[in-house]
Amino acid sequence: MSSPALTLDATTIHVAQEIEVHATIEVTFAALLDQLGPYNETQVNTPMAMKLEAWPGGRWYRDLGHDNGHYWGTVQAIKKPTLLEICGPMFMSNPVMTNIQYRLKEAGGVTLITFRHQSFGLLLEEYRNVKSGWGHMHELVRQRAEAPRPH
């Protein structure tokens, strides 16, 4: 009995999004780090205790306390406030490699975040619907960055 051949579509995920934020690039980048880290939450407004060590080689992981958790990735590149790139398995417990990249550019007080998520490996069907999760995350980043600030 032969196994079906794996196709590129069956072994890859690609998500690309652009998020327009009405805030400076510095405020937007800080909001991004906050939302990926301590303010991370699911689509049902449940906190996800995430830690993001914002330096090259820093970890991005879910901290469940008492030395328990789930490793999501490593900061591959960071150039504050224009670039954050993370690689690792993300939320998948399979032989998978993912690269996520945030590039930020500001023009006239508006910051454009260009986001890319690319995964390759043994991708289960349950992992394929990541676009809505990223959309939720990015909406929270935008709201956080655009929130009024005390002077």
ZIJOGI-V101522 format. One line per field, one symbol per residue. ss: DSSP state (H for helix, E for strand, L for the rest). psi: psi as a letter, one per 30 degrees, with the letter a starting at -180 (. if undefined). A space follows every 50 residues. Layout:
ss: ???
psi: ???
//
This chain:
ss: LLLLLLLLHHHEEEEEEEEEELLLHHHHHHHHHHHHLLLLELLLLLELLE EELLLLLLEEEEEEELLEEEEEEEEEEEELLLEEEEEELLLLLLLEEEEE EEEEEEELLEEEEEEEEEEEELLLHHHLLLHHHHHHHHHHHHHHHHLLLL L
psi: klkkkkleefglkkkklkkkkilleeeeeeeeeeefcfgkllfghkkjik kjjilkflljlkjglhglajkeakjekkikhfkkkkkafbgkhljkkkkk kkkkkkjhgkkkkjkkkkkkajjlefffhfeeeeeeeeeeeeeeefkkkk .
//
